């Protein structure tokens, strides 16, 4: 009897954990998209771009494209090849 109760509690907790991971991953993906969109795309394209204007445009763009894959290349300084950096 106690074993069945523990299994049910464990199942519910696993569902809650998986749901939390899905929500947090989506939020961080949009944040990364906006963070890399502002300096890499918006500021380079527009001559009269301001930071708030670019953030608004990039947020709108990233929210529209949230079902597409957005891959951010890692810096060499963050991983195994840290010795290649000019620090």
mmCIF file as gemmi writes it, N, C-alpha and C atoms, coordinates in Angstrom:
data_model
loop_
_atom_site.group_PDB
_atom_site.id
_atom_site.type_symbol
_atom_site.label_atom_id
_atom_site.label_alt_id
_atom_site.label_comp_id
_atom_site.label_asym_id
_atom_site.label_entity_id
_atom_site.label_seq_id
_atom_site.pdbx_PDB_ins_code
_atom_site.Cartn_x
_atom_site.Cartn_y
_atom_site.Cartn_z
_atom_site.occupancy
_atom_site.B_iso_or_equiv
_atom_site.pdbx_formal_charge
_atom_site.auth_seq_id
_atom_site.auth_asym_id
_atom_site.pdbx_PDB_model_num
ATOM 1 N N . UNK Axp A 1 ? 0.83 -1.192 0 1 0 ? 1 A 1
ATOM 2 C CA . UNK Axp A 1 ? 0 0 0 1 0 ? 1 A 1
ATOM 3 C C . UNK Axp A 1 ? 0.871 1.251 0 1 0 ? 1 A 1
ATOM 4 N N . UNK Axp A 2 ? 1.868 1.279 0.882 1 0 ? 2 A 1
ATOM 5 C CA . UNK Axp A 2 ? 2.741 2.448 0.954 1 0 ? 2 A 1
ATOM 6 C C . UNK Axp A 2 ? 3.591 2.567 -0.307 1 0 ? 2 A 1
ATOM 7 N N . UNK Axp A 3 ? 3.947 1.453 -0.894 1 0 ? 3 A 1
ATOM 8 C CA . UNK Axp A 3 ? 4.765 1.469 -2.107 1 0 ? 3 A 1
ATOM 9 C C . UNK Axp A 3 ? 4.003 2.091 -3.269 1 0 ? 3 A 1
ATOM 10 N N . UNK Axp A 4 ? 2.721 1.788 -3.385 1 0 ? 4 A 1
ATOM 11 C CA . UNK Axp A 4 ? 1.908 2.364 -4.452 1 0 ? 4 A 1
ATOM 12 C C . UNK Axp A 4 ? 1.763 3.871 -4.269 1 0 ? 4 A 1
ATOM 13 N N . UNK Axp A 5 ? 1.616 4.316 -3.048 1 0 ? 5 A 1
ATOM 14 C CA . UNK Axp A 5 ? 1.503 5.747 -2.773 1 0 ? 5 A 1
ATOM 15 C C . UNK Axp A 5 ? 2.794 6.467 -3.133 1 0 ? 5 A 1
ATOM 16 N N . UNK Axp A 6 ? 3.908 5.874 -2.783 1 0 ? 6 A 1
ATOM 17 C CA . UNK Axp A 6 ? 5.206 6.479 -3.104 1 0 ? 6 A 1
ATOM 18 C C . UNK Axp A 6 ? 5.404 6.537 -4.621 1 0 ? 6 A 1
ATOM 19 N N . UNK Axp A 7 ? 4.989 5.497 -5.343 1 0 ? 7 A 1
ATOM 20 C CA . UNK Axp A 7 ? 5.114 5.492 -6.801 1 0 ? 7 A 1
ATOM 21 C C . UNK Axp A 7 ? 4.254 6.583 -7.432 1 0 ? 7 A 1
ATOM 22 N N . UNK Axp A 8 ? 3.052 6.791 -6.906 1 0 ? 8 A 1
ATOM 23 C CA . UNK Axp A 8 ? 2.179 7.843 -7.44 1 0 ? 8 A 1
ATOM 24 C C . UNK Axp A 8 ? 2.772 9.223 -7.185 1 0 ? 8 A 1
ATOM 25 N N . UNK Axp A 9 ? 3.297 9.433 -5.982 1 0 ? 9 A 1
ATOM 26 C CA . UNK Axp A 9 ? 3.923 10.718 -5.655 1 0 ? 9 A 1
ATOM 27 C C . UNK Axp A 9 ? 5.132 10.949 -6.555 1 0 ? 9 A 1
ATOM 28 N N . UNK Axp A 10 ? 5.925 9.923 -6.765 1 0 ? 10 A 1
ATOM 29 C CA . UNK Axp A 10 ? 7.103 10.017 -7.627 1 0 ? 10 A 1
ATOM 30 C C . UNK Axp A 10 ? 6.699 10.363 -9.064 1 0 ? 10 A 1
ATOM 31 N N . UNK Axp A 11 ? 5.641 9.743 -9.564 1 0 ? 11 A 1
ATOM 32 C CA . UNK Axp A 11 ? 5.176 10.024 -10.925 1 0 ? 11 A 1
ATOM 33 C C . UNK Axp A 11 ? 4.727 11.47 -11.072 1 0 ? 11 A 1
ATOM 34 N N . UNK Axp A 12 ? 3.997 11.971 -10.096 1 0 ? 12 A 1
ATOM 35 C CA . UNK Axp A 12 ? 3.537 13.359 -10.139 1 0 ? 12 A 1
ATOM 36 C C . UNK Axp A 12 ? 4.724 14.313 -10.083 1 0 ? 12 A 1
ATOM 37 N N . UNK Axp A 13 ? 5.687 14.039 -9.229 1 0 ? 13 A 1
ATOM 38 C CA . UNK Axp A 13 ? 6.866 14.901 -9.132 1 0 ? 13 A 1
ATOM 39 C C . UNK Axp A 13 ? 7.675 14.904 -10.428 1 0 ? 13 A 1
ATOM 40 N N . UNK Axp A 14 ? 7.782 13.765 -11.079 1 0 ? 14 A 1
ATOM 41 C CA . UNK Axp A 14 ? 8.509 13.702 -12.347 1 0 ? 14 A 1
ATOM 42 C C . UNK Axp A 14 ? 7.818 14.533 -13.419 1 0 ? 14 A 1
ATOM 43 N N . UNK Axp A 15 ? 6.503 14.507 -13.462 1 0 ? 15 A 1
ATOM 44 C CA . UNK Axp A 15 ? 5.757 15.317 -14.428 1 0 ? 15 A 1
ATOM 45 C C . UNK Axp A 15 ? 5.979 16.794 -14.148 1 0 ? 15 A 1
ATOM 46 N N . UNK Axp A 16 ? 5.952 17.187 -12.893 1 0 ? 16 A 1
ATOM 47 C CA . UNK Axp A 16 ? 6.183 18.585 -12.525 1 0 ? 16 A 1
ATOM 48 C C . UNK Axp A 16 ? 7.594 19.016 -12.915 1 0 ? 16 A 1
ATOM 49 N N . UNK Axp A 17 ? 8.573 18.18 -12.671 1 0 ? 17 A 1
ATOM 50 C CA . UNK Axp A 17 ? 9.964 18.507 -13.019 1 0 ? 17 A 1
ATOM 51 C C . UNK Axp A 17 ? 10.128 18.649 -14.529 1 0 ? 17 A 1
ATOM 52 N N . UNK Axp A 18 ? 9.571 17.743 -15.296 1 0 ? 18 A 1
ATOM 53 C CA . UNK Axp A 18 ? 9.678 17.821 -16.755 1 0 ? 18 A 1
ATOM 54 C C . UNK Axp A 18 ? 8.993 19.065 -17.301 1 0 ? 18 A 1
ATOM 55 N N . UNK Axp A 19 ? 7.843 19.402 -16.778 1 0 ? 19 A 1
ATOM 56 C CA . UNK Axp A 19 ? 7.14 20.608 -17.216 1 0 ? 19 A 1
ATOM 57 C C . UNK Axp A 19 ? 7.957 21.855 -16.893 1 0 ? 19 A 1
ATOM 58 N N . UNK Axp A 20 ? 8.539 21.899 -15.707 1 0 ? 20 A 1
ATOM 59 C CA . UNK Axp A 20 ? 9.368 23.042 -15.315 1 0 ? 20 A 1
ATOM 60 C C . UNK Axp A 20 ? 10.572 23.182 -16.235 1 0 ? 20 A 1
ATOM 61 N N . UNK Axp A 21 ? 11.183 22.076 -16.595 1 0 ? 21 A 1
ATOM 62 C CA . UNK Axp A 21 ? 12.328 22.12 -17.504 1 0 ? 21 A 1
ATOM 63 C C . UNK Axp A 21 ? 11.925 22.631 -18.88 1 0 ? 21 A 1
ATOM 64 N N . UNK Axp A 22 ? 10.771 22.229 -19.372 1 0 ? 22 A 1
ATOM 65 C CA . UNK Axp A 22 ? 10.313 22.694 -20.682 1 0 ? 22 A 1
ATOM 66 C C . UNK Axp A 22 ? 10.08 24.193 -20.677 1 0 ? 22 A 1
ATOM 67 N N . UNK Axp A 23 ? 9.447 24.705 -19.646 1 0 ? 23 A 1
ATOM 68 C CA . UNK Axp A 23 ? 9.148 26.133 -19.568 1 0 ? 23 A 1
ATOM 69 C C . UNK Axp A 23 ? 10.428 26.948 -19.447 1 0 ? 23 A 1
ATOM 70 N N . UNK Axp A 24 ? 11.353 26.524 -18.625 1 0 ? 24 A 1
ATOM 71 C CA . UNK Axp A 24 ? 12.587 27.288 -18.438 1 0 ? 24 A 1
ATOM 72 C C . UNK Axp A 24 ? 13.458 27.253 -19.69 1 0 ? 24 A 1
ATOM 73 N N . UNK Axp A 25 ? 13.448 26.165 -20.429 1 0 ? 25 A 1
ATOM 74 C CA . UNK Axp A 25 ? 14.223 26.079 -21.663 1 0 ? 25 A 1
ATOM 75 C C . UNK Axp A 25 ? 13.684 27.035 -22.707 1 0 ? 25 A 1
ATOM 76 N N . UNK Axp A 26 ? 12.373 27.148 -22.835 1 0 ? 26 A 1
ATOM 77 C CA . UNK Axp A 26 ? 11.779 28.064 -23.803 1 0 ? 26 A 1
ATOM 78 C C . UNK Axp A 26 ? 12.127 29.5 -23.462 1 0 ? 26 A 1
ATOM 79 N N . UNK Axp A 27 ? 12.058 29.863 -22.197 1 0 ? 27 A 1
ATOM 80 C CA . UNK Axp A 27 ? 12.363 31.234 -21.789 1 0 ? 27 A 1
ATOM 81 C C . UNK Axp A 27 ? 13.821 31.57 -22.058 1 0 ? 27 A 1
ATOM 82 N N . UNK Axp A 28 ? 14.725 30.664 -21.779 1 0 ? 28 A 1
ATOM 83 C CA . UNK Axp A 28 ? 16.14 30.954 -22.003 1 0 ? 28 A 1
ATOM 84 C C . UNK Axp A 28 ? 16.465 31.01 -23.489 1 0 ? 28 A 1
ATOM 85 N N . UNK Axp A 29 ? 15.768 30.238 -24.321 1 0 ? 29 A 1
ATOM 86 C CA . UNK Axp A 29 ? 15.997 30.287 -25.763 1 0 ? 29 A 1
ATOM 87 C C . UNK Axp A 29 ? 15.632 31.65 -26.323 1 0 ? 29 A 1
ATOM 88 N N . UNK Axp A 30 ? 14.507 32.213 -25.888 1 0 ? 30 A 1
ATOM 89 C CA . UNK Axp A 30 ? 14.096 33.539 -26.354 1 0 ? 30 A 1
ATOM 90 C C . UNK Axp A 30 ? 15.073 34.591 -25.852 1 0 ? 30 A 1
ATOM 91 N N . UNK Axp A 31 ? 15.532 34.478 -24.617 1 0 ? 31 A 1
ATOM 92 C CA . UNK Axp A 31 ? 16.501 35.441 -24.08 1 0 ? 31 A 1
ATOM 93 C C . UNK Axp A 31 ? 17.807 35.406 -24.866 1 0 ? 31 A 1
ATOM 94 N N . UNK Axp A 32 ? 18.281 34.224 -25.194 1 0 ? 32 A 1
ATOM 95 C CA . UNK Axp A 32 ? 19.522 34.092 -25.963 1 0 ? 32 A 1
ATOM 96 C C . UNK Axp A 32 ? 19.333 34.661 -27.358 1 0 ? 32 A 1
ATOM 97 N N . UNK Axp A 33 ? 18.183 34.42 -27.944 1 0 ? 33 A 1
ATOM 98 C CA . UNK Axp A 33 ? 17.892 34.953 -29.273 1 0 ? 33 A 1
ATOM 99 C C . UNK Axp A 33 ? 17.931 36.473 -29.258 1 0 ? 33 A 1
ATOM 100 N N . UNK Axp A 34 ? 17.288 37.101 -28.276 1 0 ? 34 A 1
ATOM 101 C CA . UNK Axp A 34 ? 17.271 38.565 -28.177 1 0 ? 34 A 1
ATOM 102 C C . UNK Axp A 34 ? 18.672 39.085 -27.899 1 0 ? 34 A 1
ATOM 103 N N . UNK Axp A 35 ? 19.397 38.429 -27.019 1 0 ? 35 A 1
ATOM 104 C CA . UNK Axp A 35 ? 20.741 38.872 -26.645 1 0 ? 35 A 1
ATOM 105 C C . UNK Axp A 35 ? 21.679 38.897 -27.849 1 0 ? 35 A 1
ATOM 106 N N . UNK Axp A 36 ? 21.555 37.909 -28.739 1 0 ? 36 A 1
ATOM 107 C CA . UNK Axp A 36 ? 22.432 37.843 -29.901 1 0 ? 36 A 1
ATOM 108 C C . UNK Axp A 36 ? 21.876 38.606 -31.098 1 0 ? 36 A 1
ATOM 109 N N . UNK Axp A 37 ? 20.59 38.874 -31.113 1 0 ? 37 A 1
ATOM 110 C CA . UNK Axp A 37 ? 19.984 39.612 -32.222 1 0 ? 37 A 1
ATOM 111 C C . UNK Axp A 37 ? 20.354 41.083 -32.174 1 0 ? 37 A 1
ATOM 112 N N . UNK Axp A 38 ? 20.372 41.679 -30.99 1 0 ? 38 A 1
ATOM 113 C CA . UNK Axp A 38 ? 20.597 43.124 -30.864 1 0 ? 38 A 1
ATOM 114 C C . UNK Axp A 38 ? 21.941 43.543 -31.455 1 0 ? 38 A 1
ATOM 115 N N . UNK Axp A 39 ? 23.072 43.018 -31.001 1 0 ? 39 A 1
ATOM 116 C CA . UNK Axp A 39 ? 24.336 43.503 -31.577 1 0 ? 39 A 1
ATOM 117 C C . UNK Axp A 39 ? 24.639 42.923 -32.955 1 0 ? 39 A 1
ATOM 118 N N . UNK Axp A 40 ? 24.197 41.708 -33.234 1 0 ? 40 A 1
ATOM 119 C CA . UNK Axp A 40 ? 24.591 41.041 -34.474 1 0 ? 40 A 1
ATOM 120 C C . UNK Axp A 40 ? 23.738 41.428 -35.67 1 0 ? 40 A 1
ATOM 121 N N . UNK Axp A 41 ? 22.473 41.74 -35.466 1 0 ? 41 A 1
ATOM 122 C CA . UNK Axp A 41 ? 21.605 42.008 -36.607 1 0 ? 41 A 1
ATOM 123 C C . UNK Axp A 41 ? 21.082 43.434 -36.604 1 0 ? 41 A 1
ATOM 124 N N . UNK Axp A 42 ? 20.422 43.83 -35.56 1 0 ? 42 A 1
ATOM 125 C CA . UNK Axp A 42 ? 19.71 45.108 -35.545 1 0 ? 42 A 1
ATOM 126 C C . UNK Axp A 42 ? 20.659 46.301 -35.598 1 0 ? 42 A 1
ATOM 127 N N . UNK Axp A 43 ? 21.667 46.317 -34.756 1 0 ? 43 A 1
ATOM 128 C CA . UNK Axp A 43 ? 22.573 47.467 -34.689 1 0 ? 43 A 1
ATOM 129 C C . UNK Axp A 43 ? 23.399 47.607 -35.969 1 0 ? 43 A 1
ATOM 130 N N . UNK Axp A 44 ? 23.695 46.505 -36.641 1 0 ? 44 A 1
ATOM 131 C CA . UNK Axp A 44 ? 24.484 46.562 -37.867 1 0 ? 44 A 1
ATOM 132 C C . UNK Axp A 44 ? 23.653 47.03 -39.057 1 0 ? 44 A 1
ATOM 133 N N . UNK Axp A 45 ? 22.366 46.685 -39.076 1 0 ? 45 A 1
ATOM 134 C CA . UNK Axp A 45 ? 21.521 46.983 -40.229 1 0 ? 45 A 1
ATOM 135 C C . UNK Axp A 45 ? 21.037 48.425 -40.219 1 0 ? 45 A 1
ATOM 136 N N . UNK Axp A 46 ? 20.578 48.884 -39.089 1 0 ? 46 A 1
ATOM 137 C CA . UNK Axp A 46 ? 19.96 50.206 -39.006 1 0 ? 46 A 1
ATOM 138 C C . UNK Axp A 46 ? 20.988 51.262 -38.609 1 0 ? 46 A 1
ATOM 139 N N . UNK Axp A 47 ? 20.943 52.397 -39.287 1 0 ? 47 A 1
ATOM 140 C CA . UNK Axp A 47 ? 21.866 53.498 -38.99 1 0 ? 47 A 1
ATOM 141 C C . UNK Axp A 47 ? 21.43 54.285 -37.755 1 0 ? 47 A 1
ATOM 142 N N . UNK Axp A 48 ? 20.116 54.393 -37.535 1 0 ? 48 A 1
ATOM 143 C CA . UNK Axp A 48 ? 19.59 55.187 -36.42 1 0 ? 48 A 1
ATOM 144 C C . UNK Axp A 48 ? 19.026 54.297 -35.317 1 0 ? 48 A 1
ATOM 145 N N . UNK Axp A 49 ? 19.588 53.142 -35.153 1 0 ? 49 A 1
ATOM 146 C CA . UNK Axp A 49 ? 19.07 52.19 -34.171 1 0 ? 49 A 1
ATOM 147 C C . UNK Axp A 49 ? 19.486 52.588 -32.761 1 0 ? 49 A 1
ATOM 148 N N . UNK Axp A 50 ? 18.544 52.446 -31.848 1 0 ? 50 A 1
ATOM 149 C CA . UNK Axp A 50 ? 18.836 52.639 -30.434 1 0 ? 50 A 1
ATOM 150 C C . UNK Axp A 50 ? 18.643 51.302 -29.734 1 0 ? 50 A 1
ATOM 151 N N . UNK Axp A 51 ? 19.193 51.188 -28.554 1 0 ? 51 A 1
ATOM 152 C CA . UNK Axp A 51 ? 19.108 49.923 -27.828 1 0 ? 51 A 1
ATOM 153 C C . UNK Axp A 51 ? 17.661 49.519 -27.516 1 0 ? 51 A 1
ATOM 154 N N . UNK Axp A 52 ? 16.802 50.426 -26.992 1 0 ? 52 A 1
ATOM 155 C CA . UNK Axp A 52 ? 15.414 50.005 -26.731 1 0 ? 52 A 1
ATOM 156 C C . UNK Axp A 52 ? 14.658 49.622 -28.002 1 0 ? 52 A 1
ATOM 157 N N . UNK Axp A 53 ? 14.921 50.335 -29.094 1 0 ? 53 A 1
ATOM 158 C CA . UNK Axp A 53 ? 14.253 50.018 -30.357 1 0 ? 53 A 1
ATOM 159 C C . UNK Axp A 53 ? 14.665 48.631 -30.849 1 0 ? 53 A 1
ATOM 160 N N . UNK Axp A 54 ? 15.948 48.337 -30.765 1 0 ? 54 A 1
ATOM 161 C CA . UNK Axp A 54 ? 16.437 47.021 -31.2 1 0 ? 54 A 1
ATOM 162 C C . UNK Axp A 54 ? 15.934 45.908 -30.291 1 0 ? 54 A 1
ATOM 163 N N . UNK Axp A 55 ? 15.874 46.152 -28.993 1 0 ? 55 A 1
ATOM 164 C CA . UNK Axp A 55 ? 15.377 45.118 -28.076 1 0 ? 55 A 1
ATOM 165 C C . UNK Axp A 55 ? 13.921 44.787 -28.368 1 0 ? 55 A 1
ATOM 166 N N . UNK Axp A 56 ? 13.118 45.814 -28.641 1 0 ? 56 A 1
ATOM 167 C CA . UNK Axp A 56 ? 11.707 45.59 -28.953 1 0 ? 56 A 1
ATOM 168 C C . UNK Axp A 56 ? 11.56 44.802 -30.247 1 0 ? 56 A 1
ATOM 169 N N . UNK Axp A 57 ? 12.299 45.208 -31.27 1 0 ? 57 A 1
ATOM 170 C CA . UNK Axp A 57 ? 12.213 44.515 -32.559 1 0 ? 57 A 1
ATOM 171 C C . UNK Axp A 57 ? 12.706 43.074 -32.451 1 0 ? 57 A 1
ATOM 172 N N . UNK Axp A 58 ? 13.792 42.872 -31.738 1 0 ? 58 A 1
ATOM 173 C CA . UNK Axp A 58 ? 14.342 41.519 -31.605 1 0 ? 58 A 1
ATOM 174 C C . UNK Axp A 58 ? 13.443 40.627 -30.757 1 0 ? 58 A 1
ATOM 175 N N . UNK Axp A 59 ? 12.833 41.187 -29.726 1 0 ? 59 A 1
ATOM 176 C CA . UNK Axp A 59 ? 11.899 40.401 -28.913 1 0 ? 59 A 1
ATOM 177 C C . UNK Axp A 59 ? 10.723 39.94 -29.756 1 0 ? 59 A 1
ATOM 178 N N . UNK Axp A 60 ? 10.205 40.838 -30.583 1 0 ? 60 A 1
ATOM 179 C CA . UNK Axp A 60 ? 9.087 40.481 -31.453 1 0 ? 60 A 1
ATOM 180 C C . UNK Axp A 60 ? 9.516 39.412 -32.458 1 0 ? 60 A 1
ATOM 181 N N . UNK Axp A 61 ? 10.694 39.576 -33.041 1 0 ? 61 A 1
ATOM 182 C CA . UNK Axp A 61 ? 11.204 38.608 -34.011 1 0 ? 61 A 1
ATOM 183 C C . UNK Axp A 61 ? 11.428 37.244 -33.366 1 0 ? 61 A 1
ATOM 184 N N . UNK Axp A 62 ? 12.021 37.22 -32.197 1 0 ? 62 A 1
ATOM 185 C CA . UNK Axp A 62 ? 12.313 35.944 -31.53 1 0 ? 62 A 1
ATOM 186 C C . UNK Axp A 62 ? 11.047 35.241 -31.063 1 0 ? 62 A 1
ATOM 187 N N . UNK Axp A 63 ? 10.041 36 -30.639 1 0 ? 63 A 1
ATOM 188 C CA . UNK Axp A 63 ? 8.787 35.377 -30.224 1 0 ? 63 A 1
ATOM 189 C C . UNK Axp A 63 ? 8.033 34.802 -31.414 1 0 ? 63 A 1
ATOM 190 N N . UNK Axp A 64 ? 8.149 35.449 -32.592 1 0 ? 64 A 1
ATOM 191 C CA . UNK Axp A 64 ? 7.496 34.915 -33.789 1 0 ? 64 A 1
ATOM 192 C C . UNK Axp A 64 ? 8.185 33.641 -34.258 1 0 ? 64 A 1
ATOM 193 N N . UNK Axp A 65 ? 9.494 33.562 -34.085 1 0 ? 65 A 1
ATOM 194 C CA . UNK Axp A 65 ? 10.275 32.427 -34.579 1 0 ? 65 A 1
ATOM 195 C C . UNK Axp A 65 ? 10.636 31.446 -33.476 1 0 ? 65 A 1
ATOM 196 N N . UNK Axp A 66 ? 9.856 31.373 -32.421 1 0 ? 66 A 1
ATOM 197 C CA . UNK Axp A 66 ? 10.254 30.537 -31.288 1 0 ? 66 A 1
ATOM 198 C C . UNK Axp A 66 ? 10.147 29.044 -31.571 1 0 ? 66 A 1
ATOM 199 N N . UNK Axp A 67 ? 9.475 28.664 -32.642 1 0 ? 67 A 1
ATOM 200 C CA . UNK Axp A 67 ? 9.389 27.244 -32.97 1 0 ? 67 A 1
ATOM 201 C C . UNK Axp A 67 ? 10.531 26.809 -33.885 1 0 ? 67 A 1
ATOM 202 N N . UNK Axp A 68 ? 11.348 27.755 -34.334 1 0 ? 68 A 1
ATOM 203 C CA . UNK Axp A 68 ? 12.498 27.421 -35.16 1 0 ? 68 A 1
ATOM 204 C C . UNK Axp A 68 ? 13.703 27.203 -34.26 1 0 ? 68 A 1
ATOM 205 N N . UNK Axp A 69 ? 14.633 26.442 -34.746 1 0 ? 69 A 1
ATOM 206 C CA . UNK Axp A 69 ? 15.858 26.198 -33.988 1 0 ? 69 A 1
ATOM 207 C C . UNK Axp A 69 ? 16.77 27.41 -34.112 1 0 ? 69 A 1
ATOM 208 N N . UNK Axp A 70 ? 17.315 27.835 -33.016 1 0 ? 70 A 1
ATOM 209 C CA . UNK Axp A 70 ? 18.256 28.95 -33.001 1 0 ? 70 A 1
ATOM 210 C C . UNK Axp A 70 ? 19.501 28.464 -32.296 1 0 ? 70 A 1
ATOM 211 N N . UNK Axp A 71 ? 20.558 28.284 -33.038 1 0 ? 71 A 1
ATOM 212 C CA . UNK Axp A 71 ? 21.79 27.75 -32.475 1 0 ? 71 A 1
ATOM 213 C C . UNK Axp A 71 ? 22.781 28.887 -32.314 1 0 ? 71 A 1
ATOM 214 N N . UNK Axp A 72 ? 23.294 29.036 -31.115 1 0 ? 72 A 1
ATOM 215 C CA . UNK Axp A 72 ? 24.282 30.06 -30.828 1 0 ? 72 A 1
ATOM 216 C C . UNK Axp A 72 ? 25.638 29.38 -30.754 1 0 ? 72 A 1
ATOM 217 N N . UNK Axp A 73 ? 26.567 29.794 -31.605 1 0 ? 73 A 1
ATOM 218 C CA . UNK Axp A 73 ? 27.881 29.156 -31.542 1 0 ? 73 A 1
ATOM 219 C C . UNK Axp A 73 ? 28.594 29.481 -30.245 1 0 ? 73 A 1
ATOM 220 N N . UNK Axp A 74 ? 29.26 28.487 -29.679 1 0 ? 74 A 1
ATOM 221 C CA . UNK Axp A 74 ? 29.99 28.698 -28.434 1 0 ? 74 A 1
ATOM 222 C C . UNK Axp A 74 ? 31.31 29.369 -28.723 1 0 ? 74 A 1
ATOM 223 N N . UNK Axp A 75 ? 31.74 30.149 -27.798 1 0 ? 75 A 1
ATOM 224 C CA . UNK Axp A 75 ? 33.043 30.778 -27.893 1 0 ? 75 A 1
ATOM 225 C C . UNK Axp A 75 ? 34.116 29.756 -27.541 1 0 ? 75 A 1
ATOM 226 N N . UNK Axp A 76 ? 35.282 29.887 -28.152 1 0 ? 76 A 1
ATOM 227 C CA . UNK Axp A 76 ? 36.384 28.99 -27.803 1 0 ? 76 A 1
ATOM 228 C C . UNK Axp A 76 ? 36.812 29.188 -26.354 1 0 ? 76 A 1
ATOM 229 N N . UNK Axp A 77 ? 36.604 30.4 -25.829 1 0 ? 77 A 1
ATOM 230 C CA . UNK Axp A 77 ? 37.069 30.722 -24.478 1 0 ? 77 A 1
ATOM 231 C C . UNK Axp A 77 ? 36.275 29.987 -23.4 1 0 ? 77 A 1
ATOM 232 N N . UNK Axp A 78 ? 35.076 29.535 -23.712 1 0 ? 78 A 1
ATOM 233 C CA . UNK Axp A 78 ? 34.216 28.929 -22.704 1 0 ? 78 A 1
ATOM 234 C C . UNK Axp A 78 ? 34.433 27.43 -22.551 1 0 ? 78 A 1
ATOM 235 N N . UNK Axp A 79 ? 35.046 26.791 -23.504 1 0 ? 79 A 1
ATOM 236 C CA . UNK Axp A 79 ? 35.097 25.342 -23.459 1 0 ? 79 A 1
ATOM 237 C C . UNK Axp A 79 ? 36.492 24.778 -23.341 1 0 ? 79 A 1
ATOM 238 N N . UNK Axp A 80 ? 36.703 23.721 -24.051 1 0 ? 80 A 1
ATOM 239 C CA . UNK Axp A 80 ? 37.939 22.969 -23.988 1 0 ? 80 A 1
ATOM 240 C C . UNK Axp A 80 ? 39.123 23.745 -24.564 1 0 ? 80 A 1
ATOM 241 N N . UNK Axp A 81 ? 38.857 24.643 -25.517 1 0 ? 81 A 1
ATOM 242 C CA . UNK Axp A 81 ? 39.926 25.363 -26.199 1 0 ? 81 A 1
ATOM 243 C C . UNK Axp A 81 ? 40.183 26.735 -25.589 1 0 ? 81 A 1
ATOM 244 N N . UNK Axp A 82 ? 40.138 26.856 -24.277 1 0 ? 82 A 1
ATOM 245 C CA . UNK Axp A 82 ? 40.333 28.142 -23.602 1 0 ? 82 A 1
ATOM 246 C C . UNK Axp A 82 ? 41.725 28.695 -23.842 1 0 ? 82 A 1
ATOM 247 N N . UNK Axp A 83 ? 42.681 27.836 -24.124 1 0 ? 83 A 1
ATOM 248 C CA . UNK Axp A 83 ? 44.059 28.292 -24.309 1 0 ? 83 A 1
ATOM 249 C C . UNK Axp A 83 ? 44.249 29.018 -25.642 1 0 ? 83 A 1
ATOM 250 N N . UNK Axp A 84 ? 43.26 28.983 -26.544 1 0 ? 84 A 1
ATOM 251 C CA . UNK Axp A 84 ? 43.352 29.692 -27.814 1 0 ? 84 A 1
ATOM 252 C C . UNK Axp A 84 ? 42.929 31.153 -27.702 1 0 ? 84 A 1
ATOM 253 N N . UNK Axp A 85 ? 42.433 31.572 -26.556 1 0 ? 85 A 1
ATOM 254 C CA . UNK Axp A 85 ? 41.935 32.938 -26.368 1 0 ? 85 A 1
ATOM 255 C C . UNK Axp A 85 ? 43.088 33.913 -26.162 1 0 ? 85 A 1
ATOM 256 N N . UNK Axp A 86 ? 42.834 35.163 -26.498 1 0 ? 86 A 1
ATOM 257 C CA . UNK Axp A 86 ? 43.834 36.222 -26.328 1 0 ? 86 A 1
ATOM 258 C C . UNK Axp A 86 ? 43.557 37.021 -25.063 1 0 ? 86 A 1
ATOM 259 N N . UNK Axp A 87 ? 43.438 36.374 -23.951 1 0 ? 87 A 1
ATOM 260 C CA . UNK Axp A 87 ? 43.146 37.087 -22.693 1 0 ? 87 A 1
ATOM 261 C C . UNK Axp A 87 ? 44.398 37.592 -22.047 1 0 ? 87 A 1
